[in-house]
């Protein structure tokens, strides 16, 4: 017999391959737990192999993991429990949640670490096929040291709040990279431009177009060279977006664009004025003129088209527009033409802060007076959201941690 004593599964396999006549399996030297009974050597070999294989499969795999360093000490105060209650109340309402996070950022405070995982997971969940970049951007300034530490422990969360000082987030999908670049551009326009100049060719045409569009935030003379190069891009979408930015860099562009928009709007037929494509022209008009067109559109357009016009308005409306929108909603809700629920949502979220109290009272009254259960319910929901907005401003935006929690009044409507 040749060969040495069997000490493990690999030796048993070798002995079985060579044959027990050529090599002594040494089964009696195996640990007692896997030592086979009496019988023929070949049978005992197979029994030992079966027991060793089972033991090997059942044995836990213990990986050597170095625990991460603990988070740094928090340098900013955490929102007090009263404000945290408000945050929890609006967590399922994305519009109010964004307003609440912005209020926390203005207060100079950060979120409790216990709230961070759920909010990061919401930001990671795709909206329209991509992570919620707007929610991620709202979270980033209020995470605090503990929240950032938590974000670094999950690869998807880590990309959402990747440090702006670094290069492109490692492993980011194109949509995530675009959201990160928008943050970088808003915070550091020149640094973002330099980064894009060296890496624009690495992206697909569709994402190159999005990155060029992101340059509109903070567009200035320093961007001209990069935009001129992009205007020669082989992708039509990239080239057209770059040429539009170049036009904006030319003196007098805003005045020329507004004049062209006026001419095109005046030349369209009444039927064409109901088409959503016309709203793109409004952005070239000065805000006061655009407000006048919105007010006239509310009186003449079908509800869906008027709502689309309102959605194109900046995040915060002038007070006169907000009051006229409320009147339009009240008139529509009393008529036979339904008003989309999104119209009330836009109104409740975009009102100027100074109008919130008066608007909540108005909506509360409409929740009693509006005809039909659907209208009363919609006004009641608008009143509730406006009341919560007021509570957000009082509780989350102020830096005083001793502020007592103010329970918002019920809307008083009949659902």
N, C-alpha and C positions, 0 to 999 in steps of 0.2 A: 504494500500500500504506500502511496506517496501523498505528499501534501501535509498541511498542518491541521490543527484542531479548529473546528468550526466555532465561531464566536458570535455570529449574527446572521441576519437574513441573507445578506449578499453571499456569505460563505455557504449557506444552505443551497442557494441557487446554483453556485459553482459546483458543489458536490453532486447535485441532481443532474447538472449538464454533463459532467465527466462520468457519472455513474458511481455507485457506492463501491463497486469492485476496485475502482482506480483511486478512490480517496475515502479515508475514514471520516464519516460525518462528525464524529465526536459528540454525539447527541447527549451523552451522559454528562458533558461539561456545561451544557446550557443551564440558564437559571431555572430553578425549580418550577417557577410559574408556567414556563413554556416547555418543560422537559416532557417528551412523549412517554407513553407507557411501554410495555413489553410488546414484542412481536417482531415481524420481519423488519430488517433495517430500512428497506425502501418505504414501507408503510409508515414507520416511525418518522422518517425524514419528511414525508408529506404532512403528517400531523404537526410536526414542529414548525414547518413552514407556514401552515395555516394559522397556527396560534401566534407566531411572530408577526405575520401580516396583519392579523386582527388587532394585535396590541399596537402595532405601528400606526394603523389608521385611527385607533381610538385615542392615542396619546395626544394631549393638547399641544398646540404649537405655541410656544412662548417666544414672542419677539422682544428683543431688547429695544425699548423705546426711551428716549431721553425726554423727560417732561419739559414743556416750554417754560421759559423764564416767566415769572409772575408779571402781571401788568404793572406799569409804573404808577406811582402815587397820583391820584387825581389832582389836577391843578386848578380846576374850575368847580364851582358848587353844582351839586345835583339839584334838579327841580324838587321842590318840597312835595310831601305826600298829597297835599290838596291839589296841586297842579298835575300830579301824576294821575289822580282820579279823572281829571278832565281829559287827559290824553287817552286813557283807557275808554272813555265814553265815545270818543270820535275815531277810535282805531279802525272801525269797519267802514268808515265814510272817507274814501280817499281824498276827496276835495277838502273836507275839513281837516283831515290828518295833515295834508301839506301845509295848510294855514297854521295849524298848531305847531308843527316843527319849525316853521319860519318864526313863529312867536318865541319859541324856546331859544332859537339862535339869537334873536334880538335881545333877549334877557341876559345873554352871556353865560347861560347855564347849560348843563348836559343832561342826557337821559339816564335814568337808572339802568344799570347793566342788565337787569332782569327783563327789560323791555326790548333790548337790542336784537336778540336772535329772531323773534317773530317778525320784527320790522325788516330786518335784512332778508329774511326768507321771502317776504312779500315783494321786496324790491327785486329779488332774484327771479321770481315767478314771471314768465314772459307775458307782456302785453303787446298785442299786435306782432307776435313773433320774436320779441326781444325783451331783455330785462327792462324793468321800469326805471329808466334813467332819471326821470324827474324825481321820483321818490328817493332813489339813491343819492342824488345831489342834495336833497333836503335833509337826508340823514347825516351826511358826511360831517357837517360842522357841529353836530350835537352828540356825537358818539362818546366823546370823552376817552380817557385812557383805557378804562375797562372795556368799553364798547369796541374800540379799535383792536384791543387784544383778542376779543372774541371773534371779530371779523377775520383776523389773521389765521385763525384755526380752521377755516373752511375755504377751500380754493375758490368757490364761486363767490362767496362773500368778500374774500380778499380782493378780487378783481373789481368788485363794485366800488370799493372805497380805496383803491390803490393810491398811494401817495402821489401828489402832483409833481413833486420834485424829481421823481424817477422818470425813466423812459416809459414806453408803452407797457401796460400791464402784461406780465408773462402769462401766456396761455389764454388770453382774452379772445373771445369771438369778435368778429368785425363790428357787430352792433355794440358790444361792450366797449370796444376800443373807441368807437365814435362817441359814446356817452362820456367816456373818460376824457377824450380830447375836448369836448364841449366844456367840461369843467375846467380843464387846463387853460383853454382859450379865455374863459371868463375871468380867471384869476390872474393869469400871466400871459397877456396877448403876444408879446414878443417871443417869449420862450416857446410858446405853442407853435408859432410860425416857424421858428428855426427847426423844431423837431419835425414838423410836417414837411419842410423843404427837403429833408434828408431821407424821408421814408414814404412819401406819397406813392411812389411807383410800386411799393410792396402790396398795395391793396387792389381789390377788384375794381372795375369801372364804377359799379354801383356805389361802392363805399368811398371811392375817390370823390364822387360827386357829393356825397354827404359831408365829407371832410372839408371840401372847398366851400360848401354852403355854410359850414360852421365858422368860417373866417369872417362872416358878416358881423359877428359879435366883436365889436371893437375894431372894425375895419379902418385902416389908416394908410397914409402914404408909405409906411414901411412895408406894407403887404404887396405893393405894386409888382415887384420883381417875381414873387412867387405866383401871383395871380396871372401875370403875363405868360409865364411858362405853362400854367395850367390851361390857358386859353388855346394852346396848341395841342392839347391832349387828343389822342386818337378817338377817345370816347366823346360822342356828341353831347351827352348830358354833362360831362365834366367841363367841356369847352364852353357850352352855353352858360353854365353857372358862373364860370370864371369871367366870361365877357360881361355878364350882368354886374359882377363886382367891379370890374374895370370901369364900367359906365358910372357907377356910383362914386368912383374916385375922381371923376372929372368935375371941374367947377361948374356949378349951375345944374347938375344932374337932377337934383330933387325938384327944382322948378320945372324943368323940361318933362320929367316923368309925370308930374301932377297935371301939366297942361295936356299931355297926350292922353292921360286917363280921363280927363274931363271930356275931351273930344270924342273918345271912344264910347263913353257912357251916354253922351248926348246923341250919338248917331244910332244907338241901338233901338230897336222897336220895343213897344211895351211888353211883348211876349218874352223877348230876350232878357228884359230886366228881371225876370223871375228865375233865370238860370243861375245855378251856383257858380258857374265860371266867371261871372262878372265880379264876384267879391275880390278876386285877386287884384282888380284895379283899385280898390279902395285903399289899399295899403300905401299907394303912392300919393294920396291926398293928405293935406294937413289935417291934424286931428279935429279941429273945430269944424272943418268942412265935412269930414267923414262922419262926425256926430250928427250933423244935419241930415246927411243922406240916410243914416241908420234910422233916425226918427221918422223920416218920410217913408222909408221902406216898411217900418212896423205897421203903418196905417194901410198899406196897399198890397203887400206881398202875402201869399199864403203862409201859414204858420211855420211850415218846415223851412221855407226859404228865408223867412225873417230870422228864424232861430240860427240858421247857418251864418247869416250876417252877424248876429250877435256873438257867435262863437269865435269869429275872426277878430273881435275887438280885443284890445290889450287886457291884461289880467285885471286891472282896476279901472272901473268906469268913472267918468265924471259924474258928479252928483245929479246934474240935470238929466243926463241920460238914464241914470238908475231910476229916477222918479218917473220918467216917461215910460220906461220899460214896465214898471209896476202898473201904471195906468193901462198900458196895452194888455198886460196879462189879465187885469180885472175885466176889461171890456171883452176880451176873447172868451174868458171863462163864463161870462153871462150869455154869450151868443151860442149859436148852434155849431160853430166850428171848434173842434177840440184843440187844446194847446198841448204840445208835447211836454212830458214831465221834465225833460232836460231844460226847458225854458225856465222853470222855477229854480232848478239847480243852479243854472248860470247866474240868475238874478241873486240868489241867496249867497253865492260864493264871491261874486265880483263887486258887490256894493262897496263904496268907500266906507271906511270905518266910522266916519261921523254920521252916516245915514242908518247904521244898523239898528239903533234903538227905535227910531221912528218907523223904519221898515218892518220891524218885528211886530209893532203895534198894528200897523196896517194889515199885515198878513194874518194876524190873529183875528182881526175884525172880519176879513174876507173869509176866514175859515167858518164863520157863522153865517155870513150873508150869501156866499156863492151858491148858485143853484146846482143841485145834484150832488150825490155823495163823492163822485170823482173830483169835482172842483174843490169841495170842502176839504177833502183829504189832502189834495195837493197844496192848498194854502196852509193847512195845518203843518204839513211837513216843512214847508218853507219857513213858517214861524219858528218851528223847533230848531231848524238849522241856524237861523239868524240869532236865536237866543244862545245857542251853543257858541256861535262866533263871538258874541259879546263876552261870554264867559271865558273863552280862550284869551281874548285881549286882557281881561282883568286878572286872570290867574297865571297864564303861561308867559306873557310878555313882560311882566313886571319882575324886577330882580329881588324884591323884598321876600325872604323866605318865611316871614312870620304872617304873611297875608292869609286870612282865613278863607276857607273854601265857600264860595257863593253858589248855592244850588240854583240852576236856571229855573225860571218859572215855566210851568207847562204851557204849551201853545194855546190851549183852550179851544181848539177846533173840534168839530164833530167828524171823526174819520168815516 
